[in-house]
Amino acid sequence: MLQQVNGHGSGSAAHSGESLREDLQELLGGEVPPQQLNDLTKVNPVTLETVLRCLQARYMADTFYTNAGCTLVAMNPFKPVPQLYSPELMREYHAASQPQTLKPHIFTVGEQTYRNVKSLIEPVNQSVVVSGESGAGKTWTSRCLMKFYAVVAASPTSWESHKVAERIEQRILNSNPVMEAFGNACTLRNSNSSRFGKFIQLQLNGAQQMTGAAVQTYLLEKTRVACQAPSERNFHIFYQIYKGAHAEERVRWHLPEGAAFSWLPHPERTLEEDCFEVTREAMLHLGIDAPTQNNIFQALAGLLHLGNTRFADSGNEAQPCPLVDDAQCSVGTSALLLGLPEDHLLETLQIRTIRAGRGQQVFQKPCSQAECNTRRDCLAKLVYARLFDWLVSVINSSICAAPDSWTTFIGLLDVYGFESFPSNSLEQLCINYANEKLQQHFVAHYLRAQQEEYAVEGLEWSFVSYQDNQPCLDLIEGSPVSICSLINEECRLNRPSSAAQLQTRIESALTGHPRLGRDRLSPEPSFIVLHYAGPVRYRTVGLVEKNKDPVPPELTRLLQQSQDPLLKVLFPADPEDKSQEEPSGQNRAPVLTVVSKFKASLEQLLQVLHGTTPHYIRCIKPNSQAQAQIFHREEVLSQLEACGLVETIHISAAGFPIRVSHRNFMERYQLLRRLRPAITPSPHGPCPDGGRSECPPCTEPATLQGLLQEILHALPAPLHCGRTKVFMTDSTLELLERGRAQVLEQCARRIQRGWRRHRCRTQARRRRAAVLIQAAVRSWLTRKHVQQLHAAATVIKRAWREWRIRMAFLASEELDGVEEKHSPHAPCSPGSSPLPPAQTRLQGAITHLWPLGLALANAAVGVHGFQRKLVVFACLQLPVGSPRSCAVQTAQEQAGVLSIRALPQGSIRFHCRKSPLRYADTCPGPSPDSVTGFNQILLERHRPGHV
């Protein structure tokens, strides 16, 4: 067999020459080299040989992913390729407008599922089914997909949401090393083989951000705890605590250096998975604190010591089997680590409790050596299975989101691959049964259902033949008689079952079945099932006992009495729970077997998958030695035949993976009619407004054809209209989505323009209104101020009039009623002589200027005020001289107020009631001190001798 290591051939020179001729033919023929074909649908012709050659060329060129239509083929490189899964590459596939145009990668499938959840025409949940043989790389593929979703689906905007997303992302990623440590083991085919199946549900909210996850497990191979095949190992966690425990922990868990344990084979083999610190840190991130971790590892160490407990044959059925060698020390250490009483533990393993009779009398019977070993193994498997289920529940409680916080999910299914070992038992039967169900799901979804739907919808289609594995499923789970039903029936019968008897029943009941074979040369009872991936021979020895999986009630009661905090949680004591002893006779209830439980969980899983849009990744193992750059054509060819890859390529190349109902198609894409101008409506055309109004969705194919032609007028693409659905390819869907995005962008621009225009108009109206309001306010304030001034002036004028009238009234009261004769030269008194000219002028001035004197006499300004003197000088027309040449005094400080009323006709009447005015020269009377007011000013001015 030709092998290539590190890219260098190791074959003969003839084979090298043949390869050179093939390369020359490709070069001269102008064909695309096989390593450059990203999609196997472009291989011409599509045969097993051409597909195998293309995969081999790409694998040797370090290209490990290839599209096969609706399926992605992933070749296990068997070497680290860090740049192939870097966060930068994840972001590149996530940011690409068309990820399909990039090189094939698992990130393409991840991005396609994420975009389908985000903007699918009919929003449905997505699922990714990762299938392949053991060692093909399913676990690594699932791990990379989880990292991809954690990167692209955790893009919050706020800081608090960012912290929550980081915490969820970290916990989801940390669940992988914990579950792999407790659920994976090294087998003949794979050093990190999953010994359980898991379905991881990644939960997304309405904004397509990851809010949580949930893990569902299937059929843990718990028998591996107590029984390992040659060259295989136990679960990774046992080797991690054996190699990675600190000195202090070794003393606490009784794990000295170099200790030998029968349940820990091949401890000298070192694997990448034997990293204890990674598991510890992941458990810490999941919320499992250090004391709880110590309890877990202490219980696991107790199981290792329990495996060293061995029994010898007693030789007497009435005596319990004794312990061999130093098993007594192992029992004591195991009881100490598990928190159990040593005597009670040993008694439970050696003596069986039986209840019989109507009175349910209790009998104790010593167990045989085989029964003691079985009870010991059963105790270890029971503790480990409960511990694994508890870890899964802790993980779910740590990463699962509230039901109202997520709307859709993306499921990752990572189940055990198809297995065929030299010795196969019930575990391999269940594993291969699960692979048959998943293969049937693929066949029913892609191979059979699509072709039948094309025929029903009236599309021209030539059927492609494919390998249907339904007969194999009928053999395993069919009704009324199948392998599973016969095994379950043996478990229900109240009699011991032998391996030869079970083989005879299967062969006689299912004789003539095309998928059932028989190996007559086999030295032990067995039967052969012709699976889709190849024939597998199953031993019938121990098959019924494994299917029963009996747990003696005394073992459960023993574990309920443990003082260990962890075992108290795993085995709670229920006071209402009655004894778990098995009923007898007609009261025996139906036995819930391993096969029936596994079948029920598998049906539930398939029901979930049927409610999602599945995406398939086929993992291929290029060689069984797990070495890089080695491609075994025979092994790869058998895997390609088993999964029906060639038929998948044929159907994918000619089929239409996108199917949308008429109503949904019109609801989503009828707005594409906006891309073309308005035209005259036709009976099957758009609405009269040129397609801008929302027409009711049409369901008639004839009517729909006209609308489809109008929609695709500017977007020509291969599209087929069936009776109830529209069929298209991925490229057509991308074209329609781009056109729809273009229309939405145009509508958004129109909305933006309308909004900006409306906003500008609103702002202009508001500006004009503000100007009007400001003008009105200013006018009102001005009018109010003028009104206030007018009111103040009115008050002043009213006060002035009142004062003037009051002054006039006071003056009239002071004057007497005697009138003197009008004579320009009449003397002041009958006996007086005529007045001199100066006095005559003085009287004229008094008559002319008396109001000013009255005002100045009663003013509040001081006597020496400068402005007052100026006013006096101006009014009296006095010569400007020294300020001290005249003195102005007021009469405010004197006893009375002088009032004067003069008649300008030349005759003056004076009447002084309080202090009459008198002239110093002509009128006798009071002294000049009693003369006040303006008269005093005048008298002082014209007094003889005054300068």
NORLIN-V806137 format. One record per backbone hydrogen bond with DSSP energy under -1.0 kcal/mol. NH is the residue of the N-H (numbers start at 1). CO is the residue of the C=O. E is the energy in kcal/mol with one decimal. If there is no record, write none. Layout:
NH,CO,E
NH,CO,E
//
This chain:
5,8,-1.5
8,5,-1.7
16,12,-1.5
17,13,-2.3
18,14,-2.2
19,15,-2.3
20,16,-2.2
21,17,-2.2
22,18,-2.2
23,19,-2.2
24,20,-2.3
25,21,-2.5
26,22,-2.2
27,23,-2.2
28,24,-3.1
29,25,-2.6
31,26,-1.2
36,33,-1.7
37,34,-1.5
40,67,-3.2
42,39,-1.6
43,40,-1.3
47,45,-1.1
51,47,-2.5
52,48,-2.3
53,49,-2.4
54,50,-2.2
55,51,-2.4
56,52,-2.2
57,53,-2.2
58,54,-2.2
59,55,-2.3
60,56,-2.2
61,57,-1.1
62,59,-1.5
63,58,-3.1
66,73,-2.2
67,38,-2.7
68,71,-3.4
72,616,-2.0
73,66,-3.3
74,618,-2.9
75,64,-2.9
76,620,-2.0
84,81,-1.3
85,82,-1.6
90,86,-1.8
91,87,-2.3
92,88,-1.8
93,89,-2.1
94,90,-2.1
95,91,-2.4
101,98,-1.6
102,99,-1.3
109,105,-1.0
110,106,-2.3
111,107,-2.7
112,108,-2.2
113,109,-2.5
114,110,-2.1
115,111,-2.6
116,112,-2.1
117,113,-2.0
118,114,-1.6
119,115,-2.9
120,116,-1.2
126,409,-1.9
127,613,-1.9
128,411,-3.2
129,615,-3.0
130,413,-2.0
131,617,-2.3
134,418,-1.2
136,133,-1.9
141,137,-1.9
142,138,-2.5
143,139,-2.2
144,140,-2.4
145,141,-2.1
146,142,-2.1
147,143,-2.0
148,144,-2.2
149,145,-2.6
150,146,-2.2
151,147,-1.5
152,148,-2.6
153,149,-2.3
162,158,-1.9
163,159,-2.0
164,160,-2.2
165,161,-2.7
166,162,-2.3
167,163,-2.1
168,164,-2.5
169,165,-2.8
170,166,-2.5
171,167,-2.2
172,168,-2.6
173,169,-2.3
174,170,-2.1
175,171,-1.0
178,174,-1.1
179,175,-2.3
180,176,-2.6
181,177,-2.0
182,178,-1.9
183,179,-1.6
184,180,-1.9
185,193,-2.3
187,190,-3.4
193,185,-2.4
195,183,-2.4
197,218,-2.7
198,414,-2.1
199,216,-2.7
200,412,-2.7
201,214,-3.3
202,410,-2.7
203,212,-2.5
204,408,-2.9
205,209,-2.0
208,205,-1.9
210,153,-3.5
211,203,-2.3
212,203,-1.2
213,399,-2.1
214,201,-1.6
216,199,-1.8
218,197,-2.6
221,195,-2.3
222,220,-2.2
224,221,-1.4
225,222,-1.6
227,223,-1.6
232,229,-2.0
233,186,-2.4
236,184,-1.9
237,181,-2.0
238,235,-1.0
240,236,-2.0
241,237,-2.1
242,238,-1.4
243,239,-2.1
244,240,-2.9
250,246,-2.6
251,247,-1.6
252,248,-1.7
253,249,-2.8
255,250,-2.4
259,256,-1.7
264,261,-1.6
274,271,-1.3
275,273,-1.8
279,275,-1.2
280,276,-2.3
281,277,-2.6
282,278,-2.3
283,279,-2.4
284,280,-2.1
285,281,-2.0
286,282,-1.4
287,284,-1.2
288,283,-2.6
293,289,-2.3
294,290,-2.4
295,291,-1.9
296,292,-2.2
297,293,-2.7
298,294,-2.0
299,295,-2.0
300,296,-2.1
301,297,-2.2
302,298,-1.9
303,299,-1.7
304,300,-1.8
305,301,-2.1
306,302,-1.8
307,303,-1.7
309,306,-1.7
312,322,-3.0
319,316,-1.7
324,310,-1.8
327,324,-2.2
330,326,-1.2
331,327,-2.5
332,328,-2.2
333,329,-2.4
334,330,-2.6
335,331,-2.7
336,332,-2.1
337,333,-2.5
338,334,-2.2
340,335,-2.6
345,341,-2.4
346,342,-2.4
347,343,-2.5
348,344,-2.1
349,345,-1.8
350,346,-1.6
351,347,-2.4
352,365,-3.2
354,363,-3.9
356,361,-2.1
360,357,-1.2
361,356,-2.1
363,354,-3.8
365,352,-3.0
367,350,-3.3
372,368,-2.5
373,369,-2.1
374,370,-2.3
375,371,-2.6
376,372,-2.2
377,373,-2.6
378,374,-2.6
379,375,-2.1
380,376,-2.0
381,377,-2.7
382,378,-2.3
383,379,-2.1
384,380,-2.4
385,381,-2.5
386,382,-2.1
387,383,-2.2
388,384,-2.5
389,385,-2.4
390,386,-2.3
391,387,-2.2
392,388,-2.2
393,389,-2.2
394,390,-2.2
395,391,-2.6
396,392,-2.5
397,393,-2.5
398,394,-1.4
399,395,-2.1
400,396,-2.7
405,402,-1.9
407,204,-2.5
408,204,-1.7
410,202,-2.1
411,126,-2.6
412,200,-2.7
413,128,-2.6
414,198,-2.6
429,425,-1.8
430,426,-2.4
431,427,-2.3
432,428,-2.7
433,429,-1.9
434,430,-2.1
435,431,-1.9
436,432,-2.2
437,433,-2.0
438,434,-2.2
439,435,-2.4
440,436,-2.3
441,437,-2.1
442,438,-2.1
443,439,-2.6
444,440,-3.3
445,441,-2.0
446,442,-2.8
448,443,-3.3
449,444,-1.3
452,448,-2.4
453,449,-2.2
454,450,-2.2
455,451,-1.8
456,452,-2.2
457,453,-2.4
459,454,-2.4
473,469,-1.6
474,470,-2.4
475,471,-1.8
476,472,-1.7
477,473,-3.1
478,474,-1.5
483,475,-2.2
484,476,-2.2
486,482,-2.1
487,483,-2.2
488,484,-2.5
489,485,-1.9
490,486,-1.8
491,487,-1.3
492,488,-1.5
493,489,-1.3
495,493,-1.7
502,498,-1.9
503,499,-2.1
504,500,-2.3
505,501,-2.1
506,502,-2.1
507,503,-2.4
508,504,-2.4
509,505,-2.4
510,506,-2.0
513,510,-1.6
516,513,-1.4
517,528,-3.1
522,519,-1.2
527,538,-1.8
528,517,-2.0
529,536,-2.4
530,515,-2.7
531,529,-1.3
531,534,-1.4
536,529,-2.0
538,527,-3.0
539,424,-2.8
540,525,-1.8
543,540,-1.3
546,542,-2.0
547,543,-1.7
548,544,-2.2
549,545,-2.3
555,552,-1.2
556,552,-1.2
557,553,-2.4
558,554,-1.9
559,555,-2.2
560,556,-1.7
561,558,-1.0
562,559,-1.3
563,339,-2.4
568,564,-1.9
569,565,-1.1
570,566,-2.2
571,567,-2.6
587,584,-1.2
588,585,-1.3
593,591,-1.0
594,547,-2.4
597,593,-2.1
598,594,-2.5
599,595,-2.6
600,596,-2.1
601,597,-2.3
602,598,-2.2
603,599,-2.3
604,600,-2.0
605,601,-2.0
606,602,-2.4
607,603,-2.0
608,604,-1.7
609,605,-2.3
610,606,-2.3
612,609,-1.7
613,125,-2.6
615,127,-1.7
617,129,-2.4
618,72,-2.7
619,131,-2.9
620,74,-3.2
632,622,-2.7
636,632,-2.2
637,633,-2.5
638,634,-2.0
639,635,-1.5
640,636,-2.4
641,637,-2.3
642,638,-2.0
643,639,-2.1
645,640,-1.8
648,644,-1.8
649,645,-2.2
650,646,-2.3
651,647,-2.4
652,648,-2.5
653,649,-2.4
654,650,-1.6
655,651,-1.8
658,728,-2.0
660,726,-2.4
662,724,-1.7
665,661,-2.5
666,662,-2.5
667,663,-2.5
668,664,-1.5
669,665,-2.7
670,666,-1.7
672,669,-1.7
673,670,-1.5
674,671,-1.7
675,672,-1.8
685,682,-1.7
690,687,-1.5
704,700,-2.6
705,701,-2.2
706,702,-1.1
707,703,-1.4
708,704,-2.9
709,705,-2.5
710,706,-1.9
711,707,-2.6
712,708,-2.7
720,727,-2.6
722,725,-3.2
726,660,-3.9
727,720,-3.4
728,658,-2.3
733,729,-2.2
734,730,-2.4
735,731,-2.1
736,732,-2.6
737,733,-2.5
738,734,-2.3
739,735,-2.3
740,736,-2.7
741,737,-2.5
742,738,-2.1
743,739,-2.3
744,740,-2.7
745,741,-2.1
746,742,-2.3
747,743,-2.8
748,744,-2.5
749,745,-2.5
750,746,-2.5
751,747,-2.7
752,748,-2.6
753,749,-2.9
754,750,-2.9
755,751,-2.6
756,752,-2.8
757,753,-2.8
758,754,-2.7
759,755,-2.7
760,756,-2.7
761,757,-2.6
762,758,-2.5
763,759,-2.5
764,760,-2.6
765,761,-2.8
766,762,-2.5
767,763,-2.4
768,764,-2.8
769,765,-2.6
770,766,-2.3
771,767,-2.3
772,768,-2.5
773,769,-2.5
774,770,-2.7
775,771,-2.7
776,772,-2.6
777,773,-2.6
778,774,-2.8
779,775,-2.7
780,776,-2.6
781,777,-2.7
782,778,-2.6
783,779,-2.8
784,780,-2.5
785,781,-2.2
786,782,-2.8
787,783,-2.9
788,784,-2.1
789,785,-2.5
790,786,-3.3
791,787,-2.8
792,788,-2.3
793,789,-2.9
794,790,-2.8
795,791,-2.3
796,792,-2.5
797,793,-3.2
798,794,-2.7
799,795,-2.7
800,796,-3.0
801,797,-2.7
802,798,-2.8
803,799,-2.6
804,800,-2.6
805,801,-3.2
806,802,-2.6
807,803,-2.7
808,804,-2.7
809,805,-2.7
810,806,-2.4
811,807,-2.5
812,808,-2.5
813,809,-1.7
814,810,-1.5
815,811,-1.6
826,823,-1.3
832,829,-1.6
840,836,-2.3
841,837,-2.7
842,838,-2.0
843,839,-2.5
844,840,-1.9
845,841,-2.3
846,842,-2.5
847,843,-2.6
848,844,-2.1
849,845,-3.0
853,849,-1.5
854,850,-2.2
855,851,-2.3
856,852,-2.7
857,853,-2.2
858,854,-1.2
865,862,-1.2
869,865,-1.8
870,866,-2.1
871,867,-2.3
872,868,-2.4
873,869,-3.0
874,870,-2.5
875,871,-2.7
876,872,-2.6
878,873,-1.8
885,882,-2.2
891,857,-1.1
923,919,-1.6
930,927,-2.0
931,928,-1.0
937,933,-1.3
938,934,-2.5
939,935,-2.9
940,936,-2.7
941,937,-2.3
942,938,-2.5
946,943,-2.4
//
